[in-house]
Amino acid sequence: MRKFLTALIVIPLGLILVAFAVANRHFVTVSFDPFIANDPSLSVTLPLFLLLILVAALGVFAGGSAVWLGQRHWRRAARRHETDSRVARAELADLRAQAAAAKPGSQRLPVPSGVGLYGPIGRDKQRATL
């Protein structure tokens, strides 16, 4: 189901991207020099579709980085809680081992042979066969 939904989204998006690239093949010059408009020293000439795809990719990267940096508090808290959990589990295991060592042998009474918890073996309280 997941592959179908992915294909349902990716295939039309790819077709739209190819149609956009074919329709916008002309070259544009992007200038990074705000002072000299006639002959900019910092400029790049590339196809319009490539420029727009690069700008979109840069936006996705910047947004992802901003979200990742914004979640650092939660990642730090998760690491701290994981460490506390490991310490608590180790302490619990030590306490259980100490309790088992301090406990005297079990005081269970022997069960007569042929008799189960509810009477003869193979029957329940109402004497039905199990």
N, C-alpha and C positions, 0 to 999 in steps of 0.2 A: 504494500500500500504506500509506503514511504517513497519507494522508487517511482511509483506512478505519479504521486503528487509532485515530486521533484521534476520529473519529465514534463508534467503539465505546466510547470512554471518556467523551467529553463529553456525548453524548446521555443515557445513563443517569444521569450525575452531575447534569445539568440537571433531569431528571425528579425525582430525589430532592430537589434543592434546592427545586423548585416545590412538591412535596408537603409538605416541611418548612415552607415559608413559609405554606401554606394551613392547616396544622395548628397553627401557633404564631402566630396573628394577634393575640392579646391583648396589651395594653400592660403594660409593666413600668416601674417607676421605679428608675433607677440613681442612687444617692447617692454623692457624693464628699466628704461631710462626716461624719467619724467621730465627732464630738462631739454633734451634735444629731440624733437618730434620728427624732423626731416631725415636725419641719418643717425638713428640710435646705435650706440656702441654695444649695448646689451640687448640683443633681440634674437628671436628664434623663429624660423619659418618652417611650418609643418602643416599637415592636413587638418582641417577643422575637426573632423571626427576623432582624430587621434588626440587633439588638444582637449576636447570635451571628455573623452574617456580617461585621460590622465588626470584631469581636474577632479572627476568623479572618484577615481581611485585614491587620490590624495585626500579627498574629503572623507572617504570611508576609513582610511588609515588614521586620520586625525581624530575622527569620532571614536574609533575603537581605542585609540591611545588615551583619550580623555576619559572614557568609561573605565578602562583598566586602572588608570591612576585614581579615579574616584572611588574604586572599590578596594583600595589597598587597606583601608581600615577593617573591612570585613574579612579579608584574607589573613590579616595579622591576628584578628580575634579567633578565627578558625584554627590557626596554628597553635595559638595559646591554649585553646580548649582541647585540642588533640593532645598536647603535651600533658595537660592536667589529667586527662582521661587515662593516658598511659601510666602516669604516676599512681593514680587511684587504683587501677587494675593490678599493678604490681603490689601495692600495699594490701589490697584485698586478698591476693593470692598468698602473701606472707601470713596474714591473719588467719586464713583458712588452714594453712599448713600448721601454724602454732596451735590452733584449736583442735585439729585432728591429732596432733602429737600429745596434747594434754588430756584428751578424752580417754577414759578407761575403756577396756574392751567391751564389746557389745554385750548386753544382758539378755539376749534373745533366748527364749525357751525352745528346746527342741520340739519339733512337730512329730507326732507318732507317724510311723509309716502307714501309708494307705489312707490317711485322713488329711484332707485339704483344709483351707480356711473355713469353708462352710460345711464341712462334713466329709463324706467320702469323696475321693478325687473324681472329677468329671461331673459333678453335680453342683447346682447353685443353691441359694437359700430355699427356694421352693422345691428342691429336689429334682429339678429338671436336668436332663442330660445336656452337657455342654458340647 
